Amino acid sequence: MSYFGTDGIRGKFGEMPITPDFILKLGYVTGRVLIENNDNPERKPSVVIGKDTRLSGYVIEGALQAGFNAAGVDVHMLGPLPTPAIAHLTRSFHANAGVVISASHNPYYDNGIKLFSADGKKLTDEMQNAINDKLQAIMSSIGDTSLLMPIIDPAELGKNHRINDAKGRYIEFCKGSFPYQYDLGHLKVVVDCANGAGYSVAPRVLRELGANVIAINNKPDGININENCGSTHPEGLQKAVLEHEADVGIALDGDGDRIVMVDEAGNLIDGDGILYVLATQGQTIAAGVVGTLMTNMGLELALQEAGISFLRAKVGDRYVMQELDANGWILGGEPSGHILCLDKSRTGDAIIASLQVLAVMQAQGKALSELTEGFEVLPQKLVNVRLAKMQDPFEYQELVAAFDKARATLKGRGRLLIRQSGTEPMIRVMVESDDEIECDVMANDLAKHIQAVLG
């Protein structure tokens, strides 16, 4: 079995695999893989570890540190910082790997481990498989595991270092992505920190660039992360922007790699809207943009009108990255707010993405609402069909015929997406159309058809 999902290892704290015992082993075997792949015998491998604001992060941090040190790997502890900060500091410290302790936008009782390679990108499949193989050997062993986790000479153990200026390093990196000739002194900005990893650095970046900042949900207590706030619950930000008569609102998620924005009228601008602004009105018009299967067709049509190429990747920022690298493009993302600006950062970064939008506002002398005028979101309807057990709808000719008929009806003005959930027995039916009533009726009719055939 693989312990790794599409975005690292994640689950409820206290339940496998997010238990102190398992995480200790994870740190140990990851350390051994790093040592086996170390091509510099004069330098002991090292990792950087950062986390979000969940209480369970303290336990996981300690277990990981012990595992890495026991394997003979040095550890640099960064404390609470956004995921993209860990990716940046992995490169900055010339570490062999970076580790993020976070469950992103999930509730506080979940947590997870995400690993970065030395260049700040997602861990390669080869290294992930090597780690997983060692984990499987240990977890499947019965009794004595000393041969699988040998105690090394105490003189070879790794050391632990607390990095006190990690926040400052990342803040300067973010500020460096903003054009030097501009400042934000004319803007009032509300930033929703989701009581997460960006609670301290996001307001500071904006203030140090001159903005009048109103920070909300910036008092984490270990259990209020993502609780009715942040990018997954932007209603509070929309209200705050109107109450404070702000120019713009910015919402992060719990680990600071997702962003949604709010214009001065309180309208929500999701990842698709942000991509539209950056692609069509940035300092350099984008050669191409990568979205995902969930990207609204309205963005595809708007980019087509602007003469900008567009490709869809599978859902997940790692797949967006793969398509960007394959095509030599720099801009991509997801409606949920993962935005990749590869000329500024090698991973999705909410703070850096927001600064690029604010730079366009400054350069154009326009409000955010004006920048998005050329982008119209097509009506979209998503219906989830829960099944008694997972079945593939495309194995049933009756359903395939219904899907083909719907796609023919929508051709050129809409889109149909049928997806199997990766975590539960559920089929997701998404319809986009320039006709809102048609969109709603078609999605519900197809859902009923799937339910009737698959049960």
DAGIRA-V876834 format. One record per pair of residues at least 6 apart in sequence whose ideal C-beta (glycine too) atoms are under 8 Angstrom apart, sorted by the first residue. I is the first residue (numbers start at 1). J is the second residue. D is the distance in Angstrom with one decimal. If there is no record, write none. Layout:
# DAGIRA-V876834
i: [I:I]
j: [J:J]
d: [D:D]
This chain:
# DAGIRA-V876834
i: [1:2:3:3:3:3:3:3:4:4:6:6:6:7:7:7:7:7:8:8:8:8:8:9:9:9:9:9:9:10:10:10:10:10:10:10:11:11:11:11:11:12:12:12:13:13:13:13:13:13:13:16:17:17:18:18:18:18:18:20:20:20:20:21:22:23:23:23:23:23:24:24:24:24:25:25:25:25:25:26:26:26:26:26:27:27:27:27:27:27:27:27:28:28:28:28:28:29:29:29:29:29:29:29:30:30:30:30:30:30:30:31:31:31:31:31:31:31:31:31:32:32:33:33:33:33:34:34:34:34:34:34:35:35:35:35:36:37:37:38:38:44:44:44:44:45:45:45:45:45:46:46:46:46:46:46:46:46:47:47:47:47:47:47:47:47:47:47:48:48:48:48:48:48:48:48:48:48:48:48:49:49:49:49:49:49:49:49:49:49:49:50:50:50:50:50:50:50:50:50:50:50:50:50:50:51:51:51:51:51:51:51:51:51:51:52:52:52:52:52:52:52:52:52:52:53:53:53:53:53:53:53:53:53:54:54:54:54:54:54:54:54:55:55:55:56:56:56:57:57:57:57:60:60:60:61:61:64:64:64:64:65:65:65:68:68:68:69:69:69:69:69:70:70:70:70:70:71:71:72:72:72:72:73:73:74:74:74:74:75:75:75:75:76:76:76:76:76:77:77:77:77:78:78:78:78:78:79:79:79:79:80:80:80:80:81:81:81:81:81:81:81:82:82:82:82:82:82:82:82:82:82:82:82:83:83:83:83:83:83:83:83:83:83:84:84:84:84:84:84:84:84:84:85:85:85:85:85:85:86:86:86:86:87:87:87:87:87:87:87:88:88:88:88:89:89:89:89:89:89:90:90:90:90:90:90:90:91:91:91:91:92:92:94:95:96:97:97:97:97:97:98:98:98:98:99:99:99:99:100:100:100:100:100:101:101:101:102:102:102:102:102:102:103:103:103:103:103:104:104:104:104:104:104:105:105:105:105:105:105:105:105:106:106:106:107:107:107:108:108:108:108:108:108:115:115:115:115:116:116:116:117:117:117:119:120:120:121:121:121:122:122:134:137:138:138:138:141:167:167:167:170:171:171:171:171:174:174:174:174:174:174:175:175:175:177:177:177:177:177:177:178:178:178:178:179:179:179:179:182:182:182:183:183:184:184:184:184:184:184:185:185:186:187:187:187:187:187:187:188:188:188:188:188:188:188:189:189:189:189:189:189:189:189:189:189:189:190:190:190:190:190:190:190:190:190:190:190:190:190:191:191:191:191:191:191:191:191:191:191:191:191:192:192:192:192:192:192:192:192:192:192:192:192:192:193:193:193:193:193:193:193:193:193:194:194:194:194:194:194:194:194:194:194:195:195:195:195:195:195:195:195:195:195:195:195:196:196:196:196:196:196:196:196:196:197:197:197:198:198:198:198:199:199:199:199:199:200:201:201:202:202:202:202:202:202:203:203:203:205:205:206:206:207:209:214:214:214:216:216:216:216:217:217:217:217:225:226:226:226:226:228:229:229:229:230:230:230:230:231:231:231:231:231:231:231:231:231:232:234:234:234:234:234:237:237:237:237:238:238:238:238:238:239:240:240:241:241:241:241:241:241:242:242:246:247:247:247:247:248:248:248:248:248:248:248:249:249:249:250:250:250:250:250:251:251:251:251:252:252:252:252:253:253:253:256:256:256:257:257:257:257:257:257:258:258:258:258:258:258:259:259:259:259:259:259:259:259:260:260:260:260:260:260:261:261:261:261:261:261:261:262:262:263:263:263:263:263:264:264:264:265:267:269:269:269:270:270:270:271:271:271:271:271:271:271:272:272:272:272:272:272:272:272:273:273:273:274:274:274:274:274:275:275:275:275:275:275:275:276:276:276:276:276:276:277:277:277:277:277:278:278:278:278:278:278:278:278:279:279:279:279:279:279:279:280:280:280:280:280:280:281:281:281:282:282:282:283:283:285:285:286:286:286:286:287:287:287:287:288:288:288:288:288:288:288:289:289:289:289:289:289:289:289:289:290:290:290:290:290:290:290:290:290:290:290:290:290:291:291:291:291:291:291:291:291:291:291:291:292:292:292:292:292:292:292:292:292:293:293:293:293:293:293:294:294:294:294:294:294:295:295:295:296:296:296:296:296:297:297:297:297:298:298:298:298:298:299:299:300:301:302:302:302:303:303:304:305:306:311:311:313:313:313:313:313:315:317:317:317:317:317:317:320:320:320:320:320:321:321:323:323:324:324:324:324:324:329:330:330:330:330:331:331:331:332:332:333:333:333:333:337:338:339:339:339:339:340:340:341:341:341:341:344:344:345:357:357:360:361:361:361:364:364:378:378:378:378:378:378:379:379:379:379:379:379:379:380:380:380:380:381:381:381:381:381:381:381:382:382:382:382:383:383:383:383:383:383:383:384:384:384:384:384:385:385:385:385:385:385:385:385:386:386:386:387:387:387:387:387:387:388:388:389:390:390:390:390:391:392:393:393:393:393:393:393:393:393:393:394:394:394:396:396:398:399:399:399:402:402:403:403:403:406:406:406:406:407:409:410:410:410:410:410:413:413:414:414:414:414:414:414:414:415:415:415:416:416:416:416:416:416:417:417:417:417:418:418:418:418:418:419:419:419:420:420:420:421:421:427:427:427:429:429:429:429:430:431:431:431:431:432:433:433]
j: [136:132:9:17:26:132:135:136:128:132:316:318:422:104:112:114:316:318:100:112:113:114:115:17:18:26:112:113:114:18:103:106:110:111:112:113:17:18:110:111:112:18:109:110:54:56:59:60:109:110:111:22:23:26:56:60:110:111:112:59:60:62:63:63:139:60:63:64:67:113:63:64:66:67:67:135:138:139:149:64:67:113:131:135:63:64:65:66:67:68:70:71:67:68:70:71:149:67:71:131:134:135:138:149:47:67:68:71:97:115:131:45:47:67:68:70:71:72:73:158:71:134:127:130:131:134:45:47:71:73:96:97:45:71:72:73:130:96:127:45:96:72:73:74:158:72:73:74:96:97:73:74:75:76:93:95:96:158:68:73:74:75:76:95:96:97:98:99:75:76:78:86:89:90:93:95:97:98:99:163:61:64:65:75:76:77:78:86:98:99:101:78:79:80:81:83:85:86:89:98:99:100:101:166:197:57:60:61:79:80:81:100:101:102:197:80:101:102:103:196:197:225:254:255:256:80:195:196:197:199:220:222:225:254:101:102:103:108:111:222:223:225:108:222:223:108:109:111:80:101:102:111:101:111:113:77:101:75:99:101:113:75:77:160:74:75:158:75:157:158:159:160:149:151:152:157:158:152:158:152:156:157:158:96:158:158:159:160:161:158:159:160:161:89:93:95:161:163:160:161:162:163:85:86:89:163:166:162:163:166:167:197:199:200:220:89:166:167:170:197:201:256:170:197:198:201:202:252:255:256:257:349:350:351:100:102:104:114:197:255:256:257:347:348:256:257:345:347:348:349:350:351:352:166:170:173:197:201:256:98:99:100:116:98:116:120:121:345:346:347:120:170:173:345:95:98:163:166:169:170:97:98:116:117:118:119:120:118:119:120:346:169:173:118:118:118:115:116:117:118:123:115:116:117:120:113:114:115:116:113:114:115:116:255:111:112:113:111:112:114:197:254:255:110:111:112:254:255:112:253:254:255:257:258:226:230:231:232:253:254:255:258:112:226:254:225:226:227:222:223:224:225:226:227:122:123:128:131:122:123:347:123:124:127:346:346:347:321:346:347:318:321:148:148:145:148:149:148:200:201:204:201:201:204:205:208:201:205:349:351:352:355:205:208:209:341:344:345:352:355:356:209:355:358:359:283:359:362:363:359:362:363:209:210:206:209:210:211:358:362:210:211:247:211:212:247:248:358:361:211:212:214:244:245:246:247:206:211:212:213:214:246:247:248:249:250:358:213:214:215:216:237:240:241:244:246:248:249:250:262:202:203:206:213:214:215:216:218:249:250:251:252:216:217:229:230:231:234:236:237:240:249:250:251:252:199:202:203:215:216:217:218:230:252:217:225:226:229:230:231:251:252:253:254:217:218:219:220:221:224:225:226:227:229:230:254:220:225:226:230:252:253:254:255:256:254:255:256:252:256:350:351:215:217:218:219:220:218:256:351:215:250:252:256:350:351:213:215:218:351:355:213:250:213:355:240:244:246:229:236:237:240:224:229:230:236:254:232:233:253:254:236:236:237:251:251:252:253:254:251:252:253:258:259:260:336:337:350:253:249:251:260:262:268:249:250:251:262:249:262:266:267:268:266:246:249:248:249:262:263:264:266:265:266:264:264:361:367:368:261:262:263:264:358:361:368:261:262:263:259:261:262:350:354:259:260:261:262:258:259:350:351:259:337:350:349:350:351:317:338:347:348:349:350:271:336:337:338:348:350:271:274:337:339:350:351:353:354:268:269:270:271:274:337:268:269:273:274:354:357:368:268:269:269:367:368:369:372:367:368:369:369:369:277:368:372:335:336:337:333:334:335:336:337:338:339:291:295:296:298:299:335:375:377:372:375:377:333:337:339:353:357:289:291:299:331:332:333:339:299:302:303:372:374:375:357:360:368:371:372:286:331:339:341:353:356:357:360:285:286:289:303:306:308:331:286:302:303:306:308:374:360:364:371:331:356:360:359:363:306:308:308:329:330:331:308:309:328:329:308:309:310:311:327:329:331:299:303:308:309:310:311:329:331:332:310:311:312:313:320:323:324:327:329:331:332:333:340:299:300:310:311:312:313:320:332:333:334:335:312:313:314:315:316:319:320:334:335:312:313:314:315:417:419:315:334:335:336:417:430:312:334:335:335:377:378:380:432:378:414:415:432:375:376:377:378:432:310:375:310:378:374:375:376:309:310:310:374:374:323:327:319:320:322:323:332:334:333:334:338:340:347:348:332:333:334:338:340:332:340:329:332:330:331:332:340:342:342:340:341:342:343:340:341:342:339:340:339:340:348:353:350:348:348:349:350:353:347:348:349:352:353:356:352:356:352:368:371:371:367:368:371:370:371:414:415:432:433:434:439:432:433:434:435:436:439:440:430:431:432:439:430:431:439:440:442:443:444:428:429:430:443:428:429:430:443:444:446:447:421:426:427:428:429:426:427:428:429:447:450:451:454:424:425:426:425:426:427:451:454:455:425:455:425:420:421:425:426:454:420:399:400:403:418:420:427:450:453:454:400:403:418:453:454:453:449:450:453:446:449:416:418:446:416:431:442:446:416:442:416:431:432:433:442:433:434:431:432:433:434:435:438:439:430:431:432:429:430:431:432:442:446:428:429:430:431:427:428:429:430:446:427:428:430:426:427:428:427:428:447:450:454:443:446:447:450:443:439:442:443:446:439:439:442]
d: [7.0:5.5:5.5:5.4:7.9:5.8:5.7:8.0:5.6:6.1:5.3:7.3:7.3:7.4:7.6:6.4:7.1:7.7:7.7:5.4:5.4:3.7:6.4:5.6:7.4:7.3:5.7:4.7:8.0:7.4:5.4:7.3:6.5:7.4:3.3:7.8:6.0:4.5:6.6:7.7:7.0:6.4:5.8:5.5:7.8:4.1:7.7:7.8:6.1:6.8:4.9:6.3:7.9:7.9:7.7:7.4:7.7:5.4:6.9:5.8:7.5:8.0:4.6:7.9:7.5:5.4:4.1:5.8:7.1:7.0:4.5:7.7:5.8:4.6:6.6:6.5:5.3:7.3:7.1:7.1:6.5:6.5:7.6:6.5:6.6:4.2:7.1:6.7:2.2:4.6:7.7:7.2:4.0:7.4:5.6:4.9:5.6:7.9:7.6:5.7:3.8:5.6:6.8:8.0:7.8:7.5:7.1:7.7:7.0:7.1:5.3:7.1:7.7:6.5:4.6:7.5:2.8:6.5:4.0:7.3:5.1:6.6:6.2:4.9:5.3:6.8:4.2:7.2:7.9:6.0:4.8:6.0:5.6:6.7:6.0:6.9:7.8:7.8:7.1:5.0:6.9:6.7:7.0:5.5:6.8:7.7:4.9:7.2:4.4:8.0:6.5:4.1:7.1:6.4:7.0:4.9:6.0:7.9:5.9:6.0:7.5:5.8:7.1:5.5:6.3:4.7:6.7:5.8:7.8:4.5:5.7:6.3:5.3:5.4:5.6:4.9:7.9:5.0:7.0:7.6:6.3:6.0:6.8:6.0:7.1:5.7:6.4:7.9:7.8:4.6:7.0:4.0:6.8:7.2:4.4:7.8:6.5:4.1:7.5:7.6:7.4:5.8:7.1:7.5:7.7:4.0:7.4:5.8:7.2:5.9:7.7:7.2:3.8:6.4:7.3:6.3:7.0:4.2:7.9:5.2:4.0:6.4:5.4:5.0:7.9:5.5:6.4:5.7:6.3:6.7:3.7:6.3:5.3:7.6:7.9:7.5:7.3:5.3:5.6:6.3:7.7:5.9:7.2:3.6:6.4:7.9:7.8:4.8:7.8:4.9:7.7:6.7:5.0:6.1:7.2:7.1:6.0:7.9:6.3:7.3:7.4:5.1:7.0:5.8:7.9:5.0:5.8:6.3:5.6:4.0:7.2:6.2:7.7:7.5:7.4:6.7:7.6:7.5:6.9:5.6:4.9:6.2:5.4:7.7:4.4:4.7:5.0:7.6:7.0:6.2:7.4:5.0:6.9:7.9:5.9:6.7:5.0:5.3:6.6:6.8:5.0:6.5:7.4:6.6:6.2:5.4:4.2:7.8:7.8:6.4:7.8:5.4:7.6:7.3:7.9:7.7:6.0:6.7:6.2:5.8:7.0:7.8:7.5:4.6:4.9:6.8:8.0:7.5:6.1:2.7:6.5:7.3:7.1:7.0:4.9:6.3:7.7:6.8:7.0:4.4:6.0:4.5:7.2:7.9:6.6:5.6:6.0:5.0:6.6:3.6:7.6:7.6:7.1:7.3:4.0:7.8:7.9:7.2:7.4:4.8:7.3:4.9:6.6:6.0:5.2:3.9:7.6:7.6:6.4:4.4:6.3:6.3:5.5:6.9:7.8:7.1:7.8:6.3:6.5:6.8:6.9:3.3:5.2:7.9:6.7:7.9:5.1:7.3:6.3:4.6:7.8:6.6:8.0:7.5:6.6:5.4:6.0:6.3:6.5:6.6:7.3:7.1:3.7:8.0:6.8:6.5:7.3:5.9:7.5:7.3:4.2:7.8:7.3:6.8:6.6:7.4:6.3:7.1:6.2:6.8:6.7:6.6:4.0:4.0:4.9:4.5:7.3:7.9:7.5:6.0:5.7:4.9:7.3:7.5:5.6:7.1:7.0:5.0:4.4:5.6:7.9:6.7:7.8:7.0:7.4:7.8:6.4:7.4:7.0:4.4:7.2:5.2:7.5:7.4:7.8:4.3:7.3:7.9:6.7:6.6:7.8:5.3:6.0:7.1:7.0:4.8:6.3:7.2:6.0:7.1:5.0:7.4:7.6:5.7:5.7:4.8:6.5:5.9:6.3:5.5:7.8:6.0:5.6:5.6:5.5:6.9:7.5:4.7:7.7:5.0:5.8:6.7:6.1:6.2:6.2:7.9:4.3:7.1:4.9:5.7:7.2:5.9:4.7:7.5:5.9:7.5:5.3:7.8:7.6:6.0:4.5:7.2:5.9:4.0:6.5:4.6:4.5:3.7:6.2:7.5:3.8:7.3:8.0:5.0:6.9:4.7:6.5:6.9:7.6:7.4:4.5:7.2:6.6:7.2:4.5:5.2:5.6:4.7:6.9:5.4:7.2:6.3:6.7:5.6:7.3:6.4:7.8:7.9:4.7:7.9:6.4:6.2:4.8:5.2:6.0:4.8:7.6:4.4:7.3:7.6:5.3:5.7:6.3:6.2:7.4:5.4:7.3:7.8:7.4:4.7:7.7:7.5:5.2:5.2:5.8:5.8:7.8:7.3:6.7:4.4:7.5:7.1:7.0:4.1:6.8:4.2:5.6:7.1:6.2:7.3:5.4:4.2:7.5:5.9:5.7:6.5:5.5:5.3:2.7:6.9:7.0:5.3:5.6:5.2:4.9:7.1:6.7:4.2:7.4:4.5:4.9:7.2:6.8:6.4:7.6:7.7:6.7:4.9:6.6:6.6:6.5:6.7:3.6:6.2:6.4:6.6:5.1:4.8:4.6:3.8:6.8:6.7:7.9:7.7:4.4:7.3:5.5:7.6:7.9:7.1:7.7:7.5:6.1:7.2:7.6:5.5:5.0:4.2:6.4:5.7:7.5:4.8:7.9:5.0:7.6:6.9:5.4:6.7:7.5:6.8:7.2:5.7:7.8:4.0:6.6:7.3:4.7:6.2:7.6:6.8:4.7:7.0:5.8:8.0:7.8:5.5:6.0:5.2:6.5:4.5:6.1:4.5:4.8:6.2:4.7:7.4:5.1:7.7:6.4:7.9:5.1:5.4:6.6:5.7:4.6:7.8:4.8:5.4:7.0:5.2:4.6:7.8:6.4:7.5:7.4:6.7:7.3:4.1:4.9:7.9:7.0:5.6:8.0:4.7:6.9:5.4:8.0:6.9:7.7:6.4:6.9:6.6:6.6:7.1:7.3:5.4:6.3:3.4:7.9:6.5:5.7:7.8:7.7:4.7:6.8:5.1:7.3:7.4:6.8:6.1:4.6:7.5:7.9:7.0:7.2:7.6:5.2:6.8:7.8:6.3:7.0:4.5:6.4:5.9:7.8:5.9:3.6:5.7:7.1:5.8:7.5:6.9:4.6:6.3:3.7:7.9:5.2:5.6:6.3:6.6:5.2:7.0:7.8:5.0:7.8:4.3:7.5:6.4:6.8:6.5:6.6:5.9:6.7:6.1:6.6:4.0:4.2:7.1:5.3:6.7:6.2:5.6:6.6:7.9:6.5:6.1:5.1:7.5:6.6:4.9:5.3:4.6:5.9:4.5:6.7:6.0:7.4:5.9:5.0:7.2:4.5:5.0:7.6:7.0:5.3:5.9:7.8:7.2:7.5:5.7:6.3:6.0:5.8:7.0:6.3:6.7:7.5:5.4:6.8:5.8:5.7:7.4:6.5:7.3:4.3:5.6:5.8:7.7:4.8:6.3:7.2:5.9:7.7:7.0:7.8:5.7:6.7:7.0:7.3:4.0:5.0:6.2:7.4:5.6:5.8:7.6:7.5:7.4:5.0:7.0:7.0:5.2:6.3:5.9:8.0:6.7:5.9:7.6:7.2:7.6:7.0:5.5:7.0:7.3:4.8:7.4:6.8:7.7:5.8:6.4:3.7:6.8:6.8:5.9:4.4:7.8:7.9:5.9:6.2:7.3:5.3:7.6:7.0:5.3:6.0:7.7:5.1:7.6:5.6:5.0:4.4:5.3:7.4:6.4:7.6:3.4:7.8:7.9:6.4:7.3:6.5:7.4:5.5:7.3:7.6:6.7:7.0:7.2:8.0:6.0:5.4:6.7:4.9:7.4:7.2:6.4:5.1:7.7:5.7:7.8:6.5:5.7:5.7:7.2:5.8:6.5:5.5:7.7:7.5:7.5:6.4:7.2:6.1:6.5:5.3:5.8:6.3:6.5:5.1:6.5:4.8:4.9:6.4:5.2:4.6:4.5:7.9:7.4:6.8:5.1:7.9:6.0:4.8:7.3:7.6:4.8:6.9:7.6:7.8:5.5:7.0:4.1:4.9:6.8:4.5:7.5:7.1:7.5:6.6:4.3:6.7:7.7:5.2:4.4:6.4:6.8:7.2:6.0:7.5:6.4:7.8:6.9:6.7:7.6:5.0:6.4:6.1:7.8:7.8:6.6:4.1:4.8:6.9:6.2:7.4:7.9:4.8:4.0:5.7:7.0:7.9:6.9:4.2:5.9:7.6:7.6:3.9:7.3:5.4:7.5:6.2:6.1:5.8:5.1:6.9:5.1:7.1:7.8:6.2:7.0:6.2:6.7:7.7:6.7:6.7:8.0:4.6:6.6:5.9:7.9:6.9:6.1:7.4:7.4:3.9:4.6:7.9:6.6:7.2:4.9:6.7:7.1:5.1:4.8:5.1:7.7:3.9:7.6:6.5:7.1:4.8:7.2:7.7:4.7:7.9:4.8:6.0:7.7:4.1:7.8:5.3:7.5:5.6:7.7:6.5:4.4:7.7:6.4:5.0:4.9:5.4:7.7:7.7:6.7:5.2:4.5:6.7:6.7:7.9:5.4:6.7:6.9:5.7:5.4:6.6:7.8:4.3:7.9:5.0:6.8:4.7:7.9:7.9:6.2:7.8:5.8:5.7:7.5:6.5:5.9:7.9:7.6:5.5:7.4:6.0:6.6:6.3:5.7:6.3:5.5:6.4:6.1:7.4:5.0:7.4:5.8:6.3:5.2:7.5:6.0:7.4:7.6:5.9:7.8:6.7:4.7:6.9:5.0:3.7:6.3:7.9:7.9:7.2:7.9:7.5:4.5:8.0:7.3:5.7:7.9:7.8:7.8:7.6:7.8:4.3:7.9:6.7:7.4:6.0:7.9:7.8:7.3:4.5:7.4:7.6:6.0:7.7:7.3:6.3:8.0:5.5:7.4:5.4:5.2:4.9:6.9:7.1:5.1:4.9:4.1:7.4:6.6:4.0:7.1]
